Amino acid sequence: MQVLCGWKCGMNDRIIIHVDMDAFFAAVEVRDNPDLAGRPLIIGALPGERGVVSTCSYEARKFGVRSAMSITEAYRRCPQGIYMHPDILKYKEASGKIHEIWNRYTNIVEYISLDEGYLDVTGSHKLFGGAGAIAREIKERTKQETGLTCSVGIGYNMTSAKIASEEKKPDGLFEIPGPEAFVDLVIDRNVRVLYGVGAKTAEKLMRAGIRTVRDIRSNERMVLSILGKHGGDIVALANGEDNRAVTPYYEEEAKSIGREHTFQKDITDFGHLKDALRLIARDLSNKIRFAGLFARTVTLKITYYDMKQITRSKSGEATNRANDIFYTAAALLDGINKNPVRLIGISLSSLADTHSGTRQLTVEDIGREQSDQKTEALNGKILALQRQYGKDIIKTGSEMDAEKRFKKAEADRKGNGEK
């Protein structure tokens, strides 16, 4: 571990920490199966399937394998690698423990993904002995409580914290205390080091002979003429300026929430699609129930074999019950063209923190309302158990049957090499 220099921020300066888990998906698999340690492990699609690399171990990266690379190219570069499908539920469980660690130090946390996030500790760092102490504790607790390693960067804004976390990967700790130190560090690096400079922007700059951060600083007017308003942001970043705020995400404030599943082989069996919908509906129901939300609109999303996408929506009484979500989505599925399907998903919108007030009860509703109250009481007990023991502690018979059929059908398709 290396620290660039001591912290010298004044009271009005921000202190941002960026945490990035090291090869997260692969690291979880190695943790759970030590026989994989030291071997090139690629998580994503399997050779022969369509798809990309989700992540890979550092051993695989030595062969040029990278995240988002097509699995065909990854196999060409590393045929001796071990290829695995991702186990998202397992990764989510590990991510939840990691996020709990971060939340011990501040309530201003922006989760970028399951394994990456920003913490604004400007108002809390003194409570824990400073930003450096927080960073070290995060690393230690992550290792102790999850068996995983992370790289941590400390900066005076989001860009500097992000670059700091990348400086000593894996299992690193690095600190960039101010703009001068930032510029000294990145001055001769490629323009892609800056937030917001993607491949297309970099290509435009390079055509004008602007290849490094130094070139940007020396040719500010040219950058502005090439990129317009976006050029102003790039020039500011090249000078170490980034005014973005760490923005916490609160699920209960989301306008919609969705889940989808991409099949490795196109699906023509609509019974199999309904099993997928039931499992997605259960996941979404758990999500909004844990957030205390109800949804009035259910939207079905379909991507066909030819990449044509369609959506179908239906609005009704607000609900957070898995069965209600599933039956609405299944009815929408029954009404679409029966072409081979590549992707299926559900999203919920018109979210509210209550299901009352959505319509006026009639006399005929009174008996059903009393029954609903009993159901709600039962659901409350189930929710308490799930909060204590995990969301999968209780499943309905229909959900268990759907899960069993779905997993078997997916395994059979892989085994048969079905197209």
N, C-alpha and C positions, 0 to 999 in steps of 0.2 A: 504494500500500500504506500502511496505517496501523496503528500499534501503540498500543494504549490507554495503556499505561504500562509501566514497567520491571518485571522479575520480582522479587517480594519474598518468595518462598516460603521457609519454613524447611526444615530437613533432613527433617522428618517429613511434609511435605506432598507430595501427589502432583502429578505434572506429566504432563498428558495432551495429546496432539496429535490433532486430528481432521483428516483429509484428505478432500476431496471434489472429484472431477474436475468440470470445468465442461462441462455439456451433453455428457457423455462420448460416447455413441453418435454424436451429430451431429458432434462435434468430430473424431472419428476419420474420418468420411466427408469432412469438409472438408479435413482434412490430406491425405487420399489423392486428393482431387479439388478443387483450389483454385478451380475455376470455381463451386463451391457457396458460397464465402465471401460473406458479406453478404446471403445470400438466406434466406427463411423455409423451413427444412428440418424436416420432421416424419418421425421414424422410428417405425414401427409397422405397423399395417395400412394398406392402400391405400384410397382412397375407393371406396365400393361394397362393401367387404369388412366382415365383422364383426370387431371388435377395438378396440383402444385405442391411444393414443399411448404409446410406450415412453419417448421423450424428444424434445426438439425444440431447435432452435437459439434463441439469445436473440432473433434477428430474428422468429421465429415467436411467441415469447412476447409480443411487443408487440401481437399481434392477440388475445391472451387465450388462446392455446393452452397447455395444461399437460399434464404427464405424467398418465397414467391417464384422461384425457378420452376419451370415445368418439370414434372416428374420424369419425363422422357430424357430431358437434358441432364437431370441429376443422376439418373441411372447410367447414362453414357459416361459421365465423369467418375462415377463411383459405383461400379457394378458389384463390388464386394461389400457394399453397405448393408445395414440391417434396416429394412423398411417397415414402418408400422403406421396403422391408422391412428389418428388422435383419439384419446379418451377424454372428451371434453368434460364430462361430469367429474372425473378425477382431478382435472386441472382447475375446475371451478372451486372444488373443495380446498385445494391448496391455495388458490388465489384468495379465497375468503379469509383464511388464516393470515395471509400476508397483509391484506388490507386492514385487518384488525390491529396488527402491529403498527401500521402507519397512523391509524386513528388515535393511538395513545398520545401522540405528540402535538396534534393540531386538528381542528375541525375543518380546516381549509385544505382539502385534498381533492385533486382532480385525477380520476382514474382514466388513463389513456387506453388501457387494455387490461386483460387479466393480470399481466405481469409488469406493468409499467405505470408510474404515476408521479405527479408533482405534489409537494407539500410546501405550503407557505407557513414558515415558522417564525415570521417576523415578530409576532406578538407573543410567542410562547417559548422561544429558544432559551431565554434566561432561566426559565423554570427547570430546565434539564441540563444546565451547565454549558450551554452554547450549541451552535449548529454542529460543530465537530463531534461533540458528545452524542447528540441525537443520531448522527450518521453512523457512528460506531455501534451504538446500541441497536439500531435497526439491523445492521449486518449481523451482530451477535445473536440477537433474538430470532432473526430469520433462520439462521443456521441451527440454533438450538430447538426451535419450535416446529420447523418444517423440514429440516435436513437439507435445505437448499442454500445456494449462495446468490448474492446480488451485488451489483455495482452501484455505488452511490456517488452522486455529484452534488456539490454545494456551490451555489452561485448567487449573484445579486439580481438576476432575472431568470426567466424560464430558459432562454437560449443558452446562457452561460452554465446553468445547472445541467442541462441536457448534454452539452459538450463535455462537461467535467465528468459525468457518469460514464461516458464512452472512452475516456482517456486511459484508464488502466484496467479495462476489461480483460479477463473475467475476475470477479471477486475483488474489485478495486474500490478505492476511495480517493477522490480528487476534489480540489477546491479552487475556484476562481473568484477572487475577492472583489474585483472591480474591472471597469472597462479597459484600463491600461493593461492589466494582466491578460484579459481576454484577447485583445488585439495582438499582444506579443505572442500568444499561443497559436493563433489561427492565421496570422498575417500571410504566410506563404503556402497556405493550404488551398486546395481546390475550392471553387465557389460553392460546390455542393455541400460543403460543411455547414452552410448557413441555412437556417429554417426558412422554408418557402422557396428555396432554389431547387426545383426538380429537374428532371432530364431535359425537358423542353426549354425551360428558362436558361439552363446552363448552356444548351446548344446555341441559343441566340447570343448569349454573351461571348462564347468562344469564337463565334463567327466574326466578332468584332475584336478579337484578340484579347479578350478579358477572361483569364483563366483562374486567377487566384484572388484571394481577399485583398491583397495588396493592389492588384489591378483595379478592383472596384473602387478602392479609396483614392486611387490616382486618377480615375476617370469617371468621377461622379456625374458630370453633365452627360457624358455619353451613355451611362447606364440609365439615366432618366429619359433620354431620348429614345432608347431602345425599348424600355419596359414601361414607360409612363408612370402612373401612380405606384404601381407595384415596384418600380425601380427605386422610388423614394424609401419604401420599406426595406429593400435590400441594402441600400446605402446606409441606412440607420443601423441595420444589423451588423454590417461590416465595421461600424464604429462602436459596436458593443451595446447598442441601444435596442431595448425590447420592452415595450410597455404593456404587454399582455398580462392579464391577471390570472392567477390560478383560480379556476372556476369549479367549485364542487358540483357534482351531479347528484341530484336528488330524484330518485325514481318516481316519487309521488308527484313531482312537478312535470314529468314527461307528458307530452301531448299524445304519444302513442307508444306501444311496445309490441315487438314482434319476434317471432322465431321462424326459422325456415330450415329445410333439409335438402341438400343436393345429393341425388342418387348417383352412384358410380356407373350404373347402367340405366338406360331409359326404361320407365315403368309403364306397362300397359294394363296391369292388374289393379283395378280401382279399389278392390278390397284391401290391397296392400297400401294404397294411398290413404285409405280411411284409417288404417292402423297407425300410419305416420301422423295423421291429423289428431288422433286421440292422444298420442304421446306429446305432441306439440301443445295441445290444449291443456293437458295436465301441467306442463311446465309453465305456461303463461298464467294459468289459474294460480299456481303457487306464487308466482312473482307478484301479481297484483293483490292477492290476499295478504301476503306478507307486508305489502306497502299500505294496506287498508283501503284499496281502491276497487272501483267497479267500472265496467266498460259497457257502453251502450251500442258500440258499432264493432262488428266482426268482419274482417276483410280476408278473403282467400286470395293467395298469390300463387300463380302457376307459371312456370317456364316450360314450354314444350321442347321436344327433341331438336327443333329447328331454331331454338333460341327466341321464339316468339313468346312474349310475356302478356299475361292477362291478369286482371284483378276483378273480383266480385265482392260486393259488400252488402251487408244487411244490418239495419239498426232496429233496436227494440228496447225492451226493459233492461235497465242496468243490471249486470250480473258479474260475479267473479267465480262462478262455478264451472268446473272443467266440463261437465256434461253439457251445460248450456252452450259453452263455446264450441265444443265438438259437434253437437247436432246442428248448430247453425252453419258451421264450416262444411260439414258433410252434405247438408242440403244444397249449399252453393256448388260443391263439387259435382253433385248429381246433374246440375244444369249446364255443365260445360261440354265442349267437344271432347270425345274420347280418344284423343291422339296420345302418343307416347309422351310421358312427362319426365322431365329432367330435374325439376325443382318444385317443391311444394312448401307453402308457408302460411302462417296466420299472423295477422296483426290486430291489435285491439286499440280502439281510439274512443274519443268522447269520454275520457276518463274523469271520474269524480270520486270524492271521498265518501259518498253515500249513495245508496240505491233508493232512498226515499225521495219523494217529490217529483219523480219522473212521470207519474200519472196519478189520477185520482182513483181511489178504490171505489168499487161498486158493491152493492149488497152481495152479489154473487162471489165477490172476492174474499169475503170475511172468513169463510171456512178455510180457504186456501192460505190466507194470511196467518191463521192460527197454526196450520201445519208448517208454514214457512218459519214461524218463530221457533218451533221445535227443531227444525232442520238447522237453523242458524245457531241454536244452542249447541247442537252436536258439532257443527262446523267449527265453533269456537273452541271446543275441547280438542278437536283434531288439530287445529292450528297451534294450540299450546303444545301439544305433543311434538308437532313438526318443528317448532321453534327450539325445543329442547333436544330432540334426537335426530333432526335432519328431515328434509322434505320428503325423502323416499321411505320414511318409516311406515307410512300408511298408503296403500294403493287399493283401488277398487278391483273387483274381479275382472271387470271389462278391461281395465288398464293393464293388469298383469297378463291377461290373455293376448291383448294387442301387442304388448312388449315381446312376449314369447314368439308370436307369429312373425312379427317384424324382424326380429333378430335371426330367426331361422330362415326366413325368405331371403334376407340379405346375404347370409352365409351360403345358402344354396346357389344363389346367383354368382357369387364369387367362385365357388367350387366348380360350377358348370361352365364358367367363362362366358356367360350369357351376354349378348350384345344388346 
